[in-house]
Amino acid sequence: MVSRAVDGLVSAWNQYDAERIAELFLPDAELVMPNGKVARSRAEIRQNLLEEWGGRLQDTTLSHVVEDVVLDSGTAVVKGKYRLNGVKILGFEKSPEGSFTIKHKKEQGRWMISKAELRRDNAS
């Protein structure tokens, strides 16, 4: 099921496994982070994650809820909500929340992410 790919991404985030996350994406995939930063390849995705984990996203944990899955002939779109616990800003801990849209393509029997976009809620 395609929502398991999202579960795998969250699990890899919580283990700080940038390599495993990058492998969930197609080679030319795009990742749009809540801060607007865009990565357009597995290598950029991996590098951006390592940079973020070395900064204010160090020691964070990610949780999510899938709200909708739309399947259509080898493609799928998964939408839901996320919460990022443990973000440190100016010595204070925050837990930003937002929504995500993750587009998948089925490649060799496996759901691969073609584009992931994360948006932060205005209240976060």
C-alpha positions as CSV (number, residue, x, y, z in Angstrom):
1,M,0.0,0.0,0.0
2,V,1.3,3.5,-0.9
3,S,0.8,5.0,2.6
4,R,3.5,2.6,3.8
5,A,6.0,4.6,1.8
6,V,5.1,7.6,3.9
7,D,5.4,5.5,7.1
8,G,8.9,4.5,5.9
9,L,9.9,8.1,5.3
10,V,8.7,9.0,8.9
11,S,10.5,6.0,10.4
12,A,13.7,6.9,8.6
13,W,13.4,10.6,9.7
14,N,13.2,9.4,13.3
15,Q,16.3,7.3,12.9
16,Y,18.2,10.2,11.1
17,D,18.7,8.0,8.1
18,A,19.2,10.4,5.2
19,E,20.3,7.7,2.8
20,R,17.2,5.6,3.4
21,I,15.0,8.7,2.9
22,A,16.7,9.6,-0.3
23,E,16.2,6.0,-1.6
24,L,12.4,6.5,-1.2
25,F,12.6,9.2,-3.9
26,L,13.0,8.8,-7.7
27,P,16.4,10.0,-8.9
28,D,14.9,13.3,-10.2
29,A,12.3,13.8,-7.5
30,E,11.6,17.1,-5.8
31,L,11.3,17.8,-2.0
32,V,9.9,21.1,-0.9
33,M,10.5,21.8,2.8
34,P,8.2,24.0,4.9
35,N,10.8,26.8,4.9
36,G,10.6,26.9,1.0
37,K,13.9,25.2,0.4
38,V,13.7,22.9,-2.6
39,A,15.8,19.8,-3.4
40,R,15.6,18.4,-6.9
41,S,17.5,15.1,-6.7
42,R,18.3,12.3,-4.3
43,A,21.7,13.8,-3.6
44,E,20.3,17.3,-2.8
45,I,17.6,15.7,-0.6
46,R,20.2,13.7,1.3
47,Q,22.4,16.8,1.7
48,N,19.5,19.1,2.8
49,L,18.4,16.6,5.4
50,L,22.0,16.3,6.8
51,E,22.2,20.1,7.0
52,E,18.9,20.4,8.7
53,W,19.7,17.7,11.3
54,G,22.9,19.4,12.0
55,G,21.1,22.6,12.9
56,R,17.7,23.4,14.5
57,L,16.1,20.1,13.5
58,Q,18.7,18.1,15.5
59,D,17.0,15.6,17.9
60,T,13.5,16.1,16.3
61,T,10.9,13.4,15.9
62,L,8.3,13.4,13.2
63,S,4.7,12.0,13.4
64,H,2.0,12.0,10.8
65,V,-1.6,11.1,9.9
66,V,-2.6,10.1,6.4
67,E,-5.9,11.7,5.5
68,D,-6.4,10.8,1.9
69,V,-4.9,8.5,-0.8
70,V,-5.8,8.8,-4.4
71,L,-4.7,6.0,-6.7
72,D,-4.7,6.3,-10.5
73,S,-3.0,3.9,-12.9
74,G,0.6,3.8,-11.6
75,T,0.4,7.1,-9.7
76,A,-0.8,8.0,-6.2
77,V,-1.2,11.1,-4.2
78,V,-1.0,10.9,-0.4
79,K,-2.2,13.8,1.7
80,G,-2.0,14.3,5.4
81,K,-0.8,16.2,8.5
82,Y,2.5,16.1,10.2
83,R,4.0,17.3,13.6
84,L,7.7,17.9,14.2
85,N,8.5,17.6,17.9
86,G,11.6,19.0,19.4
87,V,12.5,22.0,17.1
88,K,14.7,24.3,19.0
89,I,14.4,28.1,18.3
90,L,16.3,30.6,20.4
91,G,16.5,28.1,23.3
92,F,12.8,27.3,23.2
93,E,11.3,24.1,22.0
94,K,8.5,24.2,19.4
95,S,6.4,21.5,17.7
96,P,5.5,22.9,14.3
97,E,2.5,21.3,12.5
98,G,1.5,21.3,8.9
99,S,0.2,19.4,5.9
100,F,1.9,17.3,3.3
101,T,1.2,16.2,-0.2
102,I,3.4,13.3,-1.5
103,K,3.1,12.2,-5.2
104,H,4.2,8.7,-6.0
105,K,4.9,6.7,-9.1
106,K,5.1,2.9,-9.2
107,E,8.5,1.8,-10.5
108,Q,9.4,-1.9,-10.8
109,G,6.6,-2.8,-8.4
110,R,7.6,-0.3,-5.7
111,W,6.0,3.1,-4.9
112,M,8.6,5.8,-5.3
113,I,8.2,9.5,-4.3
114,S,8.2,11.8,-7.3
115,K,7.4,15.0,-5.3
116,A,6.9,15.7,-1.6
117,E,5.7,19.1,-0.5
118,L,5.4,20.0,3.2
119,R,3.6,23.1,4.3
120,R,3.7,24.6,7.8
121,D,0.4,25.8,9.4
122,N,0.3,29.5,10.0
123,A,-0.2,29.0,13.7
124,S,3.1,26.9,14.1
